[in-house]
Each structure stands twice: as structure tokens, then as C-alpha cells.
Amino acid sequence: MLRKIFLLVLSVCLYTGSFAQFEVSKPQPEYKNYNWEETPKLHELSAAEKKKNEVVIKDKRILEYYFDAYDTLSLYVTHHFIVRVNSDKAIEENNTAYIQLGEGVKVIDLKARAIAKDGKVTLLNPKNVKDVDNYQNSGPYRILAIDGIETGGEVEYIYTVRRPIHIYGTEYIRRTALHKLVEVDIYSPKQYEFLAKSYNGFPDMVTDSTIDTKRHLFSIGHNIEGFDNEEFSAADGALMRLEYILAYDKVKDPDTRLYSYSEFCAKIFDILDKGSDKQDLKTAEKVIDTMKLKKFSDEDKIRHIESVIKGTIVVRADVGGDKSGTLPVIFKNHVCDELGIMKVYHLLFNAAGIKHQIVMTSDRFDKPFDGDFESRTYLQKFMLYFPATNNYIAPTEVASRYGFVPAEWICQKGYFMHSLTIGKDVQTGVGQVRDLPCNDYKKTTGEIYADVKFDLELGVVNLHFKQTFSGYEAYAFQPFYNYLADQDRKDFTDKLFKSIFEDAKPTNVKVYGYNENDIFRNPFVIEADFSTNSVLEKTGNKYLFKVGELIGPQSQLYHDSVRHTPIENRYNHGYHREIKFTLPDGYKVMNLDAVNMDVYDGKATDAHTMEFHSYYKTDGNTVTVYCDEYYAQLRYPITMYEQFRNVINASADFNKVVFFLEKN
């Protein structure tokens, strides 16, 4: 959908006619002036660097927007990469290079070589280069295998590709190795001015004042330490990166910002409002009339409209045709693209008299939305916001429902847009950057209720086991369970119980809370009866009751390591567990206090932001173990990693708790 809007405005904003003054003497593209060393030598490394698995000697990227002819602006991308390989693992990771291809992409230059410890150079064998149409379902690639690599040697490659232009882009520093040198250069004709911004410690770009034939932005980073992927982090959103965008045409209109959010907003409502004819409006009113919403509250109207649309229309990217985006055709064929479904929601909510705003944001695990740097790269995901109820829906996400848009989109900022009528006839769109709130952890919970009965003669426990999932904890299955075949439902429930008890053969299985009106309103519940010997073990005259295993496997952060990124959960959430058992006649528990744990964020207050608390109560021979865990805050700074780690590990420690049952 964004591509369609981009194409609509590209011809308006990207003015090439001003280059009638094109001259033969224009400067060459930079890739023709850049090359590797003709006679390579191994680079000097410190003793500590030689002990590392691999060291990136150089990672240089040149992006140049260049006029090949009067009206052909192309993007040339050059990548020069040198890495020292100090282990067999590093050789395996670097003996193959990948160049992403695609429509309009042409490889201009490509070469690679391996430099051995003794200086011997092995050049790329042309027979080792092949094109793959769809490599690992990620599209076409050119793949090159590099021979002659040995431990202590280096691998080097350099290539240039010409790509269709992109007016914005992102450069990530993804690798886990030490980067001795990272350079990013952006060149453009004098007419076009790019803006850039660096994140997560990547050096800021600066303007090169030494050349006047073209514009040049560059950034240079030295000795950038790499690190492995960290659990509970923002993934790619925590990586060093650089964002850039074409911002000004200094010939056409030097003071007008290109590709601004306000321009995007106006174009959206041009399409949704001005691009809607009488048949679209008539169809929207007819659909709303059939829903009979008059007695519904605003929230129930929103829920019902969303439910009907998601149960009626499939969103696909490959839908085309002149009329495919009109409401009569959409409701006839029950399929449309992303832009079409936004039109459906917009016109139906208008027909129902429900005020709404269109919101766009990013996946914060890709890149958190930055409202201070207007780039289309952040306008990734569509939502609708309803001021009357202060809540959201995600029109394009089939698993999402009112109040629970994908968790990766919230707890950051977004761009809010609404239509505005000026005077009697002029209609446009206006927008602003605002906060997207975090979810309430109390509405996203997982609960376990286990009723345990011992059969010491058989050496098993008989369980009535009940699990409930609310909010985001139910996101992966509550919206879909109703559509599963009977066997698939059985396989799902069996797998769920077996993930905790491998020998479980559940009977009397009950599942509820999966109908359309239940989704994210009521918990999704699964309960069953079964026997298991996995949590009971006899040793001498004692029985070991592995009570901690009844809450299922837990995440853990036992390894000692330096934390590089702040903590980032996918969503705020909490857990509650109750394990109830009656002691067999003549037996007692010797160590009930083993479950008494209370680990929290260290704050001397009852208002903790995270906590694991377990304890027990007794009533005669009946014991109930309670276990509560919650994370009321999505993010924690690196300075709180140890506290976060302790709370996470507390649940894993609880897994290890074993009660000793002895005769009186």
C-alpha cells in the first residue's frame, strides 16, 4: 500500500526536468573511483583481536543517487567488506557472500578473494557464482562461494549493484563481531539534499564540505564492539543503524520538505475521501444498515464492524484491477489489498457515525518510531484510533481485535491522522505525532490451577489441570481455535499439556472462550484430567513431589554476561498459579517453606514494577501453593538488568522446588 502511495507522489515530488543543463563533463559515479588494494596484505591485529572468533577489518557502504541520463536517476550501492577469520566457525560463516537481487536490480561489478596467512591470494572462481530465484523464501539472490579461506587469513569482497531509487532507507550494523572500521557514504546530485540520523550509538553523519560537484554525507565508526543476540531485547530495534531520506529539491523548491508526513496524510485522505464515489458511499451505508447497530454502544459497534469485516474480506497484496479498490467490488469478491481494506473501514465507520483517526507506526522490534525524524520508513503499520473509547484496532491483522493491536506496535509513538473539512468544500487530512500507550499487564495474564491427588501405590499423581490465557497471552491461538478441525483441536490441546507433562494423556478435555465475542474479552480456557509420573518419585521411604514443575518450563538468565542492550518485553504481562493438594493419610511435607520466595525490582515500596512471589497456605491436610509473577513495565534500563534477571530466574528457581513427603 505504501508503495502505491509512493508511486502516486513520486512523479510530483521528484522533478527531473530541471536537469536540462545536463553536461557531458558531469562527475563520474563514485563506484568507478573506488577499488580494493591491488596487492592485499593481512592487516595488523592486537593479540586480543587475534583471539576473537572473527574481526571485521572494514565494512564500507557507498550509496549514490546518480543521473545516468536526462531522466534516469538510479541508485548505485557499493559494499566493500574485509573480515579476519580466526576459527573454523568464522570460516564457515564467511565462505559465502549473498547479494540481494530483484526487479530492476543489476550487478555492475563483483569480485572476491581470500588472503592466506602466507599472503597467497585466491580470487573468486566464476564457477562459484550462481543466481537463486528464491533463496530461503526471501527472494532472488546472487550467491558466491569463496575458496582458499584458512584460519588466520582474511576474506574480502566488493560489489556494486544498480537499484531502482528509494527515497529513504536504513543501514544496520548487524554482525556480532568487532568492527574495526565502518564507513557509510551517501552521494547525491547537488539538486537533492538528504537528511540522515544515527541510532544506538552509531556515529552521526556529517556533510562533506570539500567537494562541490555533488552532495556527500558520511559517517565513520571505529572499533565498534559486536555482541550476540540478547534475550528480552528490542532485536533489530536495538542495533546500531542509520536512517536517511531525500528531504529537499534545491532547484525546484528549496524550502519545501519532500515526502513529509503532512504530504502523506493529505494523500491518504485524497484516496479514501476524494477517491470514493457515490457507489462506495452507498455500499458502506447498505452494509451498516444490515448490521442493525442502533442499540449498540460505541465500543460494541466498533467490535461488530471489525468482526464482520475480518470474517468477510481477505487482505492480499496481489489484488489488482481498476475497480478492485471500490467497495461494491470488494464486497462482491471478498478480497482486496491493504489500501482497499483501509477504505472499507474508513467508509463503514463514517457511515456508522463513529469518529476515528488513522494511525501509522512501526514495528519497534525493527525500528522504534521516531517522531522527530520524518521518514516513510517509520510508516509501516496501519491502525485506527477511536477517540470516544480511547482504543485501537489493527485493520490488516486477522488475529488482532479491538483493544489488542499487535504488541510490537504499541508502547511507542505513532502518526495520528484525521480528515478535516475547510470551509464548505475543501477536504484534506491533518496529522500529528502522539503516544501509543502500553498495555495494562493485568489484562494480559496466564493462569494455572492444578488440583493434585496422589496415588502412591501406582506412583502417579492424578491431576485436574486448568490453564487460562487472557489478552496477548492468548494472541497465538484464541482467534484461530474456532476454525480448527476436530483433529487439529485435539493435537493442539495434547501438545499444550505435553509441553509440561510428557506422559500426559488428557481426558475430559474442555475448551471455551474462543467464539468471536470472546476474543480478547474473555479468557481462553483449557482444562483436562490426566495422570502423570513425571512429578512424583520414590526414594527410600520418601516421595519427592516436584511441585515446581507444575507451572511449566520457565525462561532463565543464569549465564553471566555483560548486557549491551536495554530490556524490552513484547508486552506487559502477569501470571498466577495455584497448586492444591491433599496429603496422603499418614504423610507430611518436611519443607513447605521451600516455596517461599519474593523477588522484585528492589524498590522499597509495594508498587513494584516486576515481581515473583510464591508462598503457601494450609487447611488441615490440604496445602495450596500460590505463585504470582508480573512485569508491569515494558522497558528497563541496562542498570536494572540484574534485578530483571533475578526476577526471571526466580521463576526458573521455582521450577526446581521439590517437596519431601515422609510418613508421620
N, C-alpha and C positions, 0 to 999 in steps of 0.2 A: 504493500500500500504506500509506504514511504517512497518507494522507487517511482510509483506513478505520479505522486505529487512533485517529486524532484524533477521528473521529466517535464511536467507541466510548467514549472517555473524556470527551468534551465535556460530555455530559449529567450526568456525575458531578461534574466539577470546576467547571463554570460555573453557579453557583447563582443563579438569578434570583428565586426565591421570596421572598428576603429583602427585595425591593423592594416589599412590600405597603404601605410607608409612602410610596409614590409620591405626589407632590403637584403640583398644577397650577402652583405657583409655582417649579418647578424651573428652573434657568438654561437659557437658550437654547443651542443648539449654536453653536460658535464661528464657523462659516462665515456665520451671519446677522449677526455683529458685525464681519465683515471685508469690506473692499471696496477697490477701487483709487481713486486720486485722480480726482475728478470732472473736473478741468481739468488734464490732464497737461502737464508741461514736460520738455524734454530735460534730462538730468542732466549735471552738470559733470564733465568728464573732464580729466585731465592731458594734456599734449602727447604724452607717450609712449603713453598709453592710446588716444589718437585714431589712432595709427599701427598699432594692433593690428587684426587681421582682424575681430574681434568682441570685445565685452566684456559679460559678464553683469552687469547692474546689480543684479538681485535674483532670487533663487531661494528662494522661501518655500514650505514644505510644512507643512500642518496635518493631523494625523491625530487624529480624535476618535472615541472609543468612547462611544456615546450611546444612552440608552434612549428609543426613540420611543414605546413603550407599556409596559405592565406586563412583558411577557415578550419584548420585541423589542429586543435590543441590536444596533445597527448600527454600521458604521464609515463615517464621513464623511471623505473625503480632499479637501482643497483644495490646489490648486497655483497659485501666482502667479509669473509669470515675465516679466522685462523684460530685453531684450538690445539693446545698441547694435550696429548693423551698419555697419561701416566699409569694406565691399568688396562687389563683386558676388558673390563666393563666399559671404560671410556672408548676403547676401540670399537666395541660393538655398537655404542651409541652414536658414533661419528663416522662410521664407514659408509653411510648412505646419506645423501642430501636430497631434499624434496623442494620442488618449485611448483607452486600452485598455478595452474593454468585456468582456462575458462574462456567464455565468449569474448572475442576481441583482444585476447592476450597473445602476444608474440614474443618468443625468446629471441633477443637480439644477439646476445653473446653469452657464452658459458664455457668455463674451464675450471678444472680442479686438479689437485696434486697432493701427494703425500711426501713428506720430507723425513727421511730416516735419521737415526741418531748419528750416523756417519756422514750425513749430508746428501746421501743419494736421493734423487728426486724421481718419483714415479708419476707420470702425467696420466690424466684421465683417459681411459680406453673408450673410444666412441662406441664400442660394442656394449659397454656397460650402461648406456643411456637408453631409457625406454619411457614411453608415454603410457599412462594408465588412465582409462576413461573415467573410472570412479573408484579412487583409492580409498578403501575403508569407508565407503558411503559419504565421502567428503568432497566429491567432485574430481575433475581431471587434474592429474599431476604429471610432471616430468621427474623421473627418479633416476639418480645416478649413483652407481656403486663405485667406491674409490679403493683401488688396490694399493698394496705396498705400505700399509699402515703398520707400525710397530710401537711397542711400549717405549715411551720416552721420545717419540717423534711427534710430528705435527701434521695436521690436516688443514688444507686451505682450499677454499673455492671462492669464485667470484662470478657473478652473472648479472645480466641486465635484461629486463623484460619491459615491453611497452604495453601499457594497460589503458583501457578507457578511463577517462578522467573521473576522479571522485573529488568533490569539493570539500570533503572532510575526511579525516582518517585517524587511526590510532596506531602507535608503535609501542609494543610491550617489550620489556626485558624479562623473558620467561625462564631462562635456564637457571639451574641450581648452582652452577659453578661460579668461581671468582671470575669477574670480567676485568681484565687489566685496562682495557680501553674500549669505550663505547662512543661512537660518533653518529649523530643524526644530522643530515643536511636537507633543507628544503629550498629548492630554487624555483623561481617563477619569473615570467616576463615582468618588466618594470610596471606594466599596467596593473598587475594583480598583486594585492597585498594580503598575505596570510597572517593569521594570528595563531599563537600556539601557547599551550600551558602544560607544565610538567606536574606530576603527582608522585606521592610516596617516595620522595627523596631524589627523583631523577633531576639532574641539573636543568635549570631554566634555559630556554633558548634565547639567543641574543641575535641582534641584527649585525650583519657584516657590513661595515662602512668602507671597506677597502675596494669594493667593486661598484661600478655604476652602470654596467651593461645589463644587469638583471638583479632581481632581489634574491637575497640569500639569508636564511635563518639557520643557525647551527647550535648544537649542544654537544658538549664533550664531557664524558664522565670517566673518572679514573678509579681503578681498584674498587669496583662495586662488588661487595660480597654477595654470593648467592646463598640460597637456603632451600631446603626441601619443602614440599607442601606441608603445611601445618594444619592440624585438626582444629575445628572451631575457628576458622579464619574466613575472610571475605574472598578467598580463592583469587581469581584474576583481579578482583577489585582491590586487592592489597598489593599487587605487583607494581613496580616502577613502570610508569608509562608516560607517553606524550600524546596529547590531543592537538590537532591542528585543523584549521578551516579557512577557506577562502573568504575574506571579510570585506574587501573593498576593490572596486574597479576605479582606479585613479584617473582614467581617461573619461569614462562615461559619466560617473557621478562620484567624485572623490569623497564626499561626506556622507553618503548613504550606505548603511550597513547591509551587505548582501546576506541572503539566507538567514535572516533574523527570525526569532521566534514569532514576532508580530506578523511578519510576512507569511509564515507557515500557518498561523492562526487564521488569517484572512482567507488564505487559500482553502483551508479545511471547510470553513463555513460557506465559501463560494460553491464548493462541491455539494455540501449537504443541504444548503438552503436554496441558493440561486439555481443549483443544478437539479432541483426537484420540481417536476411538473405537476399538473393537476391530477394526473393518474396516480402519481406517487402519493400525494396527499389523500386522495380518495381511498386508495388501498389501505393506507395507515388508519384512517378513520373507521373503515369497514372492519379491519382486524380488531381494533379496540372495542368496537360495538359488540363483537361476538364474545368478548371476554367478560362482559357484564361486571364491570369493576366499580359501579357507583357506590356500593355499600362497603367497599374495602377501605382500609386505612392506606395512607401513602406508602408505608412500608410493604403492606401486602400487595398493593398494586405493582410496585416495583418487582417484588419477588415473583408474582404471577406472570408478568410480561417477560421477565428474564427466563422463567421456566418454559414458557410456551416457545419462545424463540430458540432456545437451546435444544428443545425437544423436536423442533420442526426443521431448522435450517442448518446445513453443514457448511462450514467455512473451509474453502480450499483456495490455494494460491493460483491454480491453473485455470480458473474460470475466466472466460473471455467472451467477447462479442459486444456489439454496440449497445444492446439493450440489457446486458447481463446485470447491470447495476441498478435497474429500475425495480421498484417494489412489486409491480404486477408479475414480472418475470421471476423475481426471486421467490415469491410465494407460490408460483406455479411449479418451478423446478426444485425448490427446497435446497438450493445451493447458491453460494456467492463467494466473493473474495472478501478480504479484510475491510476494504473501503465500503463494499456493499453492506456488510453487516453493521457497520457504524451508521450507515444511512437508515437502515431498518430501525435500530434502537432509537436514533435521534428523532425520526418522524413519528414513531409509535409513542414515545414519551411526550412529544409535543401534542399529539392527538389526545392523550390521556390527561393533559394539563399538568404534567409533572415537570417541574423545573429541574434542569440538570446542567452539568458542565462536563466538557470533555477534558480528560486529564491524560497527559503523556509523561512517562517516566522511563527509567532504565532498569535493567536487572542489576542490582547493586553487587552481585557476585561476578558480574562482568565489569561494570564501572558504576560507582555510585553517582547519582545525578548531581551535577554541579550547576547551580542556577546562576553562577557568576561568569560562566563561560558558555556563551550561546553557540552550541554546536548540534547539528542534527544527529550526531552520534548518540546523544542522550535521549532522543525522541524515539524510543524503541517500542514501548508498550502502551496500549490504549486502556483507559478506564473511564467510567462515568461516575461522577460525583453528584450526590443529591443533597442540596443544602437543607431541605426540610427535615431530613432524617440524619444528616451528617454521616453518611456512609457511602460505600462504593460497590460497583460491580465491575467485572472484567469481561466485556462482551465477547472477546475472541477465545476465551478459555473455557472449554467444555466442562472441566472438572470444578471450576470455580462457581460460587454462588454469592448472593448478596452478603456483604459483610466480611467475606473471606476471599479477597483477590489473592493471586499468588504471593506467597510470603516474601519472595525475593524482590518484590516491587515496593514494599512498604518500608516504613521507618527511615525515610529519607525525604527528599524534596521532589516535586513534580511541577509540570507546567499546566495550569488550570485555564481552560478557555471556555468562553460562552458567547453566544450570538448577541448582537446589540443592534437595535434599530435606531438610526439617527434621523430625526425628522419624521416624515411620513413614509418615505420610500427607500431610503438608503439603509441597507442591512450589511453588517460586517461582523467580524469577530474580534474580541479583545481577550487578552490573557495576562497572567502573572504567575510568578514562581511562588509556591507555597509549600508548607509542610504536609507530608503524608504521614499520619500518626502510626505509631507502633501498635501492635495488638495487645489486648489485655491477657496476661498469662492465665488468668482464672477461667477464661473461655476456651483455652486450648489445653486439654488435660488428657492424661491416660490413667485409668484406674484399674486395679486388680482386687478382686475379692475371692479369696481362696478358703474354702471350708474343708478342713482336713480331718479324715478319720483313719486311725491306724489299724492295720491288720498285721499284728506282729507274727502270727502263725505263718502267714504267707510271705511276710517280709515286704509288704507293699503299703502304700497309703492310697486311700480312695478319696478322690478329690471332686468337689463341685467347684469348678473354676469359671469365673466370670471376668471378662475384660470389657471396659468401655472406653471409647475414643471420642473426643469432642474437638471441634474446631480443626486447626491444622493437623492435629494428631490423626484425624480421620480422612485427611485430604486424599490419600493414595487409594482409598477403596470405597468410602461411603457413597460418592457419586456414581460408582460403576456397579456396585454389587447387584442392584436390581436388574441389570442387563445380562448377568451371567447365567449360563445354562446350569442345570442341576448338578452335573458332574463337576463343573468348574467351581461352583459354590462349595461342594464337598472338599475338593482339592485345596481351596483357599483356607477353609477352617482347619482342615487337617494340618496344613503347613504351619498355620499360626500356632497351634498347640504344640506341634512337634519342634518348633523353634525353641521351646522351653523344656519340653519333656520328650525326648526322642522315642520313648516306647509308648507314648500315648495313643490310645485307640478310642477317640471320643464317641460317646453315645448321648442320647437325649439332647442333641445339639439344637440350640435356639439362637436365631439371629434376628435382630429387629433394629429399627431406626435407620432404614435405608430407603424408604419411599421418598418421592420428590419433596414432599412437605417437611420431611425430617432433616434434609441435608443441611448441615451446619446450624440447625436449630435445635435438634435433639441429639443425644449421644448415639453413636453406632455401637451396638452391644452384641457380644458373642459369649455364650455360656454353654457348658457341657459337663458331663460326668465322665471320669475315666480313672484308671488305676495306673500307678507308676511305682517302680522300684528304684528310680534314679535318685530319689531324695532320702532314702532310708537304707541304712547299712548297719549290720550287726557286727560288733567287735567284742569278743569275750562275753561278759554279762551285761554289756551296754548296747544301746542303739544310738546311732548317730543320725540325727534328723537335720538334714541340710536345708534349714529354713530359708537361708539367704537366697537359694537358687529359685525359690518360688516367685521372685519378682522378674525373672528372666535375665539374660545376659545384659551387661551394662558397659557403657563406654568407659575408657580408662586412659589416664595420662600419667602413667608411672615413670616413663623414661625421663631421665634428667637431660635437659637440653636448654639451650638459650632460645628464648622466644623472640622472634623477629617481627611478628605482626600482632596487632590488637586482636582481642577475642571478638568474634562475630557469630552469634547464633542465627539460625534461619528464622526463628520466631520465638517470642516469649512463650514459655510453657511451664506446666507443672505436672506432678504425678502424685497419686495417692494409692496406697496399697494397704489392705487389711488381710491378715493371715490368722485364721481362727482354728484352734484345735483343742480337743479334749484329751487329756492324758489317759492312757490305758490304766485300768484298775491295777493298783499296786506299784505304779511308776511315778517318778517325779523328775523334774528338769533341774539339773545341777547348776546351770549357768545362764539363767534368763537375762542377767544383766549384760550379756554379750551383745544384745541388740541395742543397747542404749548408746546412741550416737547423736551428736548435734554439731554439725559443721556448717559454718556460714561465712559471710564475707568479712567478718572481723569487726564489723561496726558495733559499737556499744549501744545498741538500740534494738527495739523489737522490729523496726522497719528495715529488715534485711532485704538486699536485692537478690540474694541467692542463698539457698539453704538446703541441707539434707538433714532430716530429723527422724530418727526411729526410736521407738520405745514400746513398752508392753503394758497390758493390764490383765489382771487375773480375776476370775469369778469362780471360786471353788476350784474344780479341776480343769476349768476352761481358761485357756490363755489366748489373748488376741494381741498380735504384733501389728503395730501401725508404722507406716513408713511414708513420710511426706518429703517431696523434693520439688523445688521450683527455681526458675530463673526469670525474675521479673524485669530484667534489664537485658536488652538485646546485645549491647556492646559493653566491653570492659577494656580499659587501657592495659598496656603491657605491664604496667606497675601492679596490676591486680591479678596477673596471671597465676601467681602462686595460690592466692585464695580461691580463684576459679578452679584451678587444678585440684585443690584439696576437696572441694565440694563434689566435683566429678568423680574423684577417686573414692569418696565416701560411699557412693552407691556401689562401686565395684568391691569395696571392702565388705559391704553388707552381703554381697554375693557369697562371701567366704564364711559367713557366720553359720556355725553348726551347734545345735543343741545336743546335750548328752542326756539321754533318757536312762535312768537307773531305777532298779527296784528299791522300794522303800526299805 
